[in-house]
Amino acid sequence: MGLAGKHAFGSIGEQRVTFVEKKIEESRKEFLQKLLEFNGFEVVIQEEKRKTEEEPQLYTVGVTDMTFHPTIWVFSRRLKTLDGQHTVNQDYWNQLSEDTNPAYWKND
């Protein structure tokens, strides 16, 4: 799912949530869960149904804060990295780079 312009919300079980990402692998789920909990959000996880046991288990991640919008929080630099020393940028959010330089794009 990644960063998108649309604010996606709904329910996981009985809990109303803002969806952060859907149909992601376990490593991505763990990264987002740690990052969001570090930043003070209550995270709700749902396992996606698999058609067969051979298919990888996928997950949906949501937070209970209905005002949370991943794109806005990343680009307004309101999230801290797991070390608490830097702010999250788009590449860090997408796990493309550990570099938290404020530039969102590179002009090579």
C-alpha positions in Angstrom: 0.0 0.0 0.0 2.7 2.5 0.9 2.1 6.2 1.2 -1.1 7.3 -0.5 -3.2 10.4 -0.7 -6.4 8.7 0.5 -7.2 8.4 4.2 -8.2 4.8 4.5 -10.2 3.8 7.6 -12.5 1.0 8.7 -12.6 -1.8 11.3 -10.4 -4.6 12.4 -12.6 -6.8 14.5 -14.7 -4.5 16.6 -12.0 -1.8 16.7 -12.3 1.3 14.4 -8.9 2.0 12.8 -7.0 4.1 10.3 -5.4 1.6 7.9 -1.7 2.1 7.6 -0.9 -0.7 5.2 -2.7 -3.8 3.9 -1.5 -7.2 2.7 2.1 -6.8 3.9 4.6 -9.4 4.9 5.6 -10.1 8.4 8.9 -8.2 8.3 7.1 -5.1 7.1 4.4 -5.6 9.8 7.0 -5.8 12.5 8.8 -2.7 11.3 5.6 -0.6 11.2 4.4 -1.9 14.5 7.6 -1.0 16.3 7.8 2.4 14.6 4.2 3.3 15.3 4.2 2.1 18.9 7.4 4.0 19.5 5.6 7.1 18.3 2.7 6.5 20.7 0.1 4.9 18.6 -2.0 1.9 19.5 -1.4 -0.6 16.7 -4.0 -3.2 15.6 -2.9 -6.1 13.5 -5.1 -8.5 11.4 -4.0 -11.6 9.7 -5.2 -11.9 6.1 -7.0 -15.1 5.1 -4.9 -17.4 3.0 -6.4 -19.6 0.3 -3.8 -22.3 0.9 -1.3 -23.1 3.7 1.5 -22.7 1.1 0.8 -19.0 0.6 2.7 -16.6 2.8 0.9 -15.0 5.7 0.0 -11.4 5.0 -1.2 -8.8 7.5 -3.1 -5.5 7.7 -1.8 -2.9 10.1 -4.0 -0.1 11.5 -3.9 2.4 14.4 -6.7 3.4 16.6 -6.0 7.1 16.1 -8.6 8.1 13.5 -6.8 11.3 12.7 -3.5 9.5 11.7 -2.7 9.8 8.0 0.6 8.1 7.2 1.4 10.5 4.2 0.7 13.6 6.2 2.7 12.4 9.3 5.7 11.4 7.2 5.8 14.6 5.0 5.2 16.9 7.9 8.0 15.1 9.7 6.0 14.2 12.8 7.3 10.7 13.3 10.6 9.9 15.0 12.9 7.0 14.0 13.3 4.1 16.4 16.4 5.6 17.9 14.4 8.8 18.7 17.1 11.0 17.2 15.8 11.7 13.7 12.5 12.2 11.9 11.1 9.7 9.5 11.2 10.6 5.8 9.7 8.7 2.8 12.7 6.5 2.2 12.9 5.5 5.9 9.1 4.8 6.0 9.4 2.6 2.9 12.5 0.9 4.3 14.6 1.9 1.3 17.2 3.8 3.3 18.3 4.5 6.9 19.3 8.1 5.7 16.9 10.6 7.3 18.2 13.6 5.5 15.2 16.0 5.1 15.3 15.9 1.3 12.5 13.8 -0.1 14.2 13.4 -3.5 17.7 13.5 -4.8 18.7 15.8 -7.6 21.7 14.0 -9.1 
